């Protein structure tokens, strides 16, 4: 399964709630999370068919930014 991380500007629970519908639609509810305790507000997405461009677009549609941090295959 592939894991991709993104630096975001999702700062709080309300922000997280705004991106949730778009992220759930693109990758499914159990396949992503945002670490709000991390200063970089890291969004981690897992899945075999995850495309960084799809994630970035979903976050942008919700009004936020995401920049790919790294990609890790496992």
C-alpha positions in Angstrom: 0.0 0.0 0.0 1.3 3.4 -0.9 1.4 6.3 1.6 1.7 9.9 0.6 2.1 12.9 3.0 1.2 16.5 2.3 2.0 19.7 4.2 -1.3 21.6 4.5 -2.9 24.7 6.0 -5.6 22.7 7.7 -5.2 24.2 11.2 -8.2 23.0 13.4 -11.1 20.7 13.7 -13.4 23.1 11.8 -10.9 23.1 8.9 -10.7 19.4 9.0 -14.5 19.2 8.9 -14.5 21.3 5.7 -12.1 18.9 3.8 -13.7 15.7 5.1 -16.4 15.4 2.4 -13.9 15.9 -0.5 -11.3 13.6 1.0 -13.8 10.8 1.8 -15.0 11.0 -1.8 -11.5 10.7 -3.3 -9.9 8.2 -1.0 -12.5 6.9 1.5 -12.9 7.7 5.2 -10.5 5.2 6.6 -7.6 6.1 4.2 -6.6 9.6 5.3 -5.8 11.6 8.4 -4.4 15.1 9.3 -2.0 15.4 12.2 -3.2 18.7 13.7 -0.5 18.5 16.4 2.3 18.6 13.8 3.4 22.2 13.0 3.3 21.2 9.3 -0.3 19.9 9.7 0.6 16.8 7.8 -2.1 15.0 5.8 -1.3 11.3 5.3 -3.2 9.4 2.6 -3.0 5.6 2.1 -4.1 3.5 -0.8 -2.9 1.5 -3.8 -4.3 3.9 -6.4 -3.6 7.2 -4.6 -2.6 10.0 -6.9 -1.0 13.2 -5.4 -2.8 15.4 -7.9 -6.2 14.0 -6.9 -5.5 14.7 -3.2 -4.2 18.2 -3.9 -7.3 19.0 -6.0 -9.7 17.7 -3.3 -8.0 19.8 -0.6 -8.1 22.9 -2.9 -11.8 22.4 -3.7 -12.4 22.7 0.1 -10.5 26.0 0.2 -7.2 24.8 1.6 -3.7 24.0 0.3 -1.7 20.8 0.2 1.9 20.3 -1.0 3.3 16.8 -1.4 5.9 16.1 1.4 7.1 12.7 0.3 5.9 9.3 -1.0 6.6 6.0 0.7 5.8 2.6 -0.7 5.1 -0.2 1.8 
